Structures are given as structure tokens and as C-alpha cells.
Amino acid sequence: MRKLCLLAALISPLACAQVVSVETNSLMRLPNTASTLQLERLEVADYGTLLIPSNVTEVTVGELHLGRDARIAIVPSEQALELKVSRAALSEGSQITARGAPGTYLKAARSGRNLNLQIKTLNAPQLLVDARGGAGAPGFVGLDGANGQAPGCTWGQAGRGADGSDGSDGQPGAPGALVKLAVPRDYPAEQIKVQVAGGAGGLAGPGGKPGAGGKAKGCFIYTTDGGKGGKPGTDGQPGPAGAAGSVVVQRL
């Protein structure tokens, strides 16, 4: 039944399944052809991970069970995700992550994905949600200076080494997400742990190394003075951290 319902996701914008199970120490990715999914039961065994694609915007679950250190990992997206659960049993160390992606030299860091999480009945030692922003990309490394031209043994002047170029600044971290929680009225507030800090700024790009001054080579009796070395490039500045997100907790 699970395979049949997941197959339905390939041909319908609204997919349903009786039971979706992720085995221990394994990863399963939900279909990315349906924006809305309805599951009667979702089980993620110990140390397993369920991946929710970026184009999925709403998931409704009748019964959710997360094993020890299991997780639901939500891919970054500009669209918020609605996750509605009727009954949830979460084991120690399990969590829901909606973290942003770190930046690269080609792409900026991505913010944590905004999440609206509703759980009507909750049995868990802790409710852990991680929706921090992605870290900024590091700055570019400065180019090394070229070595100076070598003189002759009795003639010519040694060339000065070229200066290294400056490193560039690190890129800014991405913002944390906006997380809205709706949980049972009797669930203890101290057991709710939500992280929405902005991503760390990218590391500064180091300056380039200086070029060495030119020196005469293969001289036995006479030799000219060597040239002066260049100056190292200046390191860039670390990028700024991303802005923190926000958390709103509503009691059911």
C-alpha cells in the first residue's frame, strides 16, 4: 500500500499514503511531484532520516513516530512548510530540522525554512526544532605575488618581488527561520527547544603571499645583490552573521 500511494504522488498534486516507514540508519526522500501530502502514519526508526523536498508545502500526518536520534529534514525553500500532526511520539534525540544551506563561492547562503508546526497530541521528552540560517561563504584567497627577475652574476639589477593581492571579505550568513508552533496546552514549555539563530558569517579570505626578490643563480666569484621581497596581501574581513529568526508558540 505504501508503494502504491507513493506512486500516486507521481501523477497527482495531492498524494496520500497509509504508512510511510524509514528503516534504521537509512534515508528516505518523499516524492517531489506533489506539493501536498497526507499520511495516515509516518514512522522513522532510530537514526533514520526522512527528507521533505523543497516544493512540498503541506504535510498532514495522522500518527507520527520518531525513533532515537531520528529526524525529519526539510529542504530549504522560499515557501513555508505546514506540518500538521494529530498524534506524535518522539524519542530521545529526535528532531525536526529546517536549516538553511551554507553558502558557496557560487551561491549565497540560504535562510532557514519558515515552518508552521501543529501537533495536537504530543508524547516526547523534548520537542527539538532546528531552523538556523546557513553559514556564509568564505572570502576568496588573495593571489600570490610573482617572484622578482633574477639578475646576472656581474650585471643587471635584481627585480623586486610583487606584492600579494588582498583577500576578499567573507559573505554574510543567512537569516534564521520564522517558526510557529501549536502544541498541547499541557506540554511543558521547558521541553520545547527551537533554534532560529542566523548563520555565521563567512571566514575572511587570507591575503596572498609575497613574491620573493630576484637572486642571481650559478655565480661562484661575483654576484649581484638580490632584490627585495614583496609585501603580503591584507586579509579580508569576516562576514556578518545572519539575522535571528523568531518563534511563536500557541497552545491548543
C-alpha positions as CSV (number, residue, x, y, z in Angstrom):
1,M,0.0,0.0,0.0
2,R,2.8,2.4,0.8
3,K,4.4,1.9,-2.6
4,L,1.1,2.4,-4.4
5,C,0.3,5.6,-2.5
6,L,3.8,7.0,-3.1
7,L,3.3,6.1,-6.8
8,A,0.2,8.2,-6.8
9,A,2.3,11.2,-5.9
10,L,3.9,11.0,-9.3
11,I,0.6,11.7,-11.0
12,S,-1.4,13.8,-8.5
13,P,-0.7,17.2,-6.9
14,L,-2.3,15.7,-3.7
15,A,-0.7,12.5,-2.5
16,C,-1.8,10.1,0.2
17,A,-0.3,7.0,1.8
18,Q,-1.4,4.6,4.5
19,V,2.1,4.1,6.1
20,V,5.5,5.5,5.3
21,S,8.4,3.8,7.1
22,V,12.0,4.8,7.2
23,E,14.3,2.0,8.4
24,T,17.1,2.3,11.0
25,N,20.2,4.2,9.7
26,S,18.6,4.9,6.4
27,L,17.4,7.9,4.4
28,M,14.1,8.3,2.5
29,R,13.1,11.2,0.3
30,L,9.4,12.0,-0.2
31,P,8.2,12.4,-3.8
32,N,8.8,15.9,-5.1
33,T,6.0,15.9,-7.6
34,A,3.2,16.6,-5.1
35,S,3.0,19.8,-3.1
36,T,0.6,18.4,-0.5
37,L,0.9,15.1,1.2
38,Q,-1.4,13.2,3.5
39,L,-0.1,10.3,5.6
40,E,-2.0,8.2,8.0
41,R,1.1,7.0,9.7
42,L,4.8,8.1,9.5
43,E,7.5,6.1,11.2
44,V,11.2,7.0,11.2
45,A,13.2,4.4,13.0
46,D,16.3,5.0,15.2
47,Y,18.9,7.2,13.4
48,G,16.8,7.3,10.3
49,T,16.1,10.5,8.3
50,L,13.0,11.5,6.2
51,L,13.7,14.2,3.7
52,I,10.9,16.6,2.7
53,P,11.7,18.3,-0.7
54,S,11.6,22.0,-1.3
55,N,8.5,22.0,-3.4
56,V,6.3,20.3,-0.7
57,T,4.4,22.9,1.1
58,E,2.0,20.9,3.3
59,V,2.2,17.6,5.0
60,T,-0.6,16.2,7.2
61,V,0.2,13.2,9.4
62,G,-2.3,11.2,11.4
63,E,0.3,9.4,13.6
64,L,4.0,10.3,13.8
65,H,6.7,8.2,15.5
66,L,10.4,9.3,15.5
67,G,12.9,6.8,17.0
68,R,16.1,7.7,18.9
69,D,18.1,10.4,17.1
70,A,15.7,10.2,14.1
71,R,15.0,13.3,12.2
72,I,12.7,14.9,9.7
73,A,14.9,17.1,7.4
74,I,13.2,19.9,5.5
75,V,15.0,21.1,2.4
76,P,15.4,25.0,2.2
77,S,12.8,26.9,0.2
78,E,11.3,30.3,-0.1
79,Q,7.9,28.8,0.6
80,A,7.0,27.9,4.2
81,L,6.1,24.4,5.2
82,E,2.9,23.5,7.0
83,L,3.4,20.3,9.1
84,K,0.2,19.1,10.8
85,V,0.3,16.1,13.1
86,S,-2.7,14.6,15.0
87,R,-0.6,12.4,17.4
88,A,3.2,12.3,17.8
89,A,5.5,10.1,19.8
90,L,9.1,11.4,19.7
91,S,12.0,9.5,21.2
92,E,15.1,10.9,22.8
93,G,17.3,13.0,20.5
94,S,14.8,13.1,17.6
95,Q,14.3,16.4,15.9
96,I,12.8,18.3,13.1
97,T,15.3,20.3,11.1
98,A,14.6,23.2,8.6
99,R,18.1,24.6,8.5
100,G,19.3,26.8,5.7
101,A,22.1,25.8,3.3
102,P,25.7,27.1,3.7
103,G,26.9,29.5,1.1
104,T,29.5,28.6,-1.6
105,Y,31.7,30.6,-3.8
106,L,28.9,30.5,-6.4
107,K,25.8,30.7,-4.3
108,A,24.8,32.8,-1.3
109,A,23.8,31.1,2.0
110,R,20.1,30.2,2.3
111,S,17.9,31.0,5.2
112,G,16.2,28.5,7.5
113,R,12.9,27.4,6.0
114,N,9.8,29.0,7.7
115,L,7.8,26.3,9.5
116,N,4.3,26.1,10.8
117,L,4.2,23.0,13.0
118,Q,1.0,21.9,14.7
119,I,0.9,18.8,17.0
120,K,-2.5,18.1,18.7
121,T,-1.3,15.2,21.0
122,L,2.4,15.1,21.9
123,N,4.4,12.5,23.9
124,A,8.1,13.4,23.9
125,P,10.9,14.1,26.4
126,Q,11.7,17.2,24.2
127,L,10.4,18.9,21.1
128,L,13.6,19.8,19.2
129,V,13.4,22.1,16.1
130,D,16.5,23.4,14.3
131,A,15.8,26.2,11.8
132,R,19.0,28.2,11.9
133,G,20.3,30.0,8.8
134,G,23.1,28.8,6.7
135,A,26.7,29.9,7.2
136,G,28.1,32.5,4.8
137,A,30.7,31.5,2.2
138,P,34.3,32.2,2.9
139,G,36.1,35.1,1.2
140,F,38.4,34.5,-1.8
141,V,42.1,33.9,-1.2
142,G,44.3,36.6,-2.5
143,L,46.7,35.8,-5.3
144,D,50.4,35.3,-4.5
145,G,52.8,37.9,-5.8
146,A,55.3,36.9,-8.6
147,N,59.0,36.5,-7.8
148,G,61.4,39.2,-8.9
149,Q,63.5,38.8,-12.1
150,A,67.0,37.2,-11.4
151,P,70.0,39.4,-12.4
152,G,73.3,38.3,-14.0
153,C,76.3,37.5,-11.9
154,T,78.1,40.8,-12.7
155,W,75.5,42.9,-14.4
156,G,71.9,43.8,-14.1
157,Q,69.6,44.6,-11.2
158,A,67.6,42.1,-9.3
159,G,63.8,42.5,-9.7
160,R,61.6,43.2,-6.7
161,G,59.1,40.6,-5.7
162,A,55.5,41.5,-6.4
163,D,53.0,42.1,-3.6
164,G,50.3,39.6,-2.8
165,S,46.8,40.7,-3.5
166,D,44.3,41.3,-0.7
167,G,41.8,38.5,0.3
168,S,38.2,39.3,0.0
169,D,35.6,39.6,2.8
170,G,33.6,36.6,3.9
171,Q,29.9,36.6,2.8
172,P,27.1,37.2,5.3
173,G,25.3,34.4,7.0
174,A,21.6,33.8,6.1
175,P,18.7,34.6,8.5
176,G,17.1,32.1,10.8
177,A,13.6,30.9,10.1
178,L,10.2,32.1,11.3
179,V,8.8,29.1,13.3
180,K,5.2,28.9,14.6
181,L,4.4,26.1,16.9
182,A,0.9,24.9,18.0
183,V,1.3,22.3,20.8
184,P,-1.0,20.9,23.5
185,R,-1.7,23.2,26.4
186,D,-0.2,20.8,29.0
187,Y,3.1,20.2,27.2
188,P,5.9,21.8,29.4
189,A,7.4,24.9,27.9
190,E,10.9,24.0,29.2
191,Q,10.8,20.9,26.9
192,I,10.4,23.0,23.8
193,K,13.8,23.8,22.2
194,V,13.8,25.8,19.0
195,Q,16.9,27.2,17.3
196,V,16.5,30.1,14.9
197,A,19.8,31.8,15.1
198,G,21.2,33.4,11.9
199,G,24.0,31.7,10.1
200,A,27.6,32.5,11.0
201,G,29.4,34.9,8.7
202,G,31.9,33.5,6.2
203,L,35.6,33.3,7.1
204,A,37.8,36.1,5.8
205,G,39.8,35.4,2.7
206,P,43.6,35.3,3.6
207,G,45.9,37.7,1.7
208,G,48.2,36.4,-1.0
209,K,51.8,35.5,-0.2
210,P,54.5,38.0,-1.3
211,G,56.8,37.3,-4.2
212,A,60.5,36.7,-3.4
213,G,63.1,39.1,-4.7
214,G,65.2,38.1,-7.7
215,K,68.5,36.4,-6.9
216,A,71.5,35.6,-9.1
217,K,72.0,31.9,-9.8
218,G,75.1,29.8,-10.5
219,C,77.6,32.5,-9.6
220,F,80.9,31.5,-8.0
221,I,83.1,34.6,-7.8
222,Y,81.0,37.6,-8.4
223,T,77.3,38.1,-7.6
224,T,74.9,41.0,-7.6
225,D,72.6,42.0,-4.8
226,G,69.3,40.2,-4.5
227,G,66.1,42.1,-4.9
228,K,63.6,42.9,-2.2
229,G,60.7,40.7,-1.5
230,G,57.1,41.9,-2.0
231,K,54.5,42.6,0.7
232,P,51.9,40.1,1.7
233,G,48.3,40.9,0.8
234,T,45.9,42.0,3.5
235,D,43.4,39.5,4.9
236,G,39.7,40.3,4.3
237,Q,37.1,40.8,7.0
238,P,34.8,38.1,8.3
239,G,31.3,38.3,7.0
240,P,28.4,39.4,9.3
241,A,26.2,36.9,11.0
242,G,22.7,36.5,9.6
243,A,19.7,37.9,11.5
244,A,17.9,35.7,14.0
245,G,14.5,34.3,13.2
246,S,11.6,34.2,15.5
247,V,9.5,31.7,17.4
248,V,5.8,31.9,18.2
249,V,4.2,29.2,20.5
250,Q,0.4,28.7,20.5
251,R,-1.3,26.4,23.0
252,L,-4.1,24.1,21.7
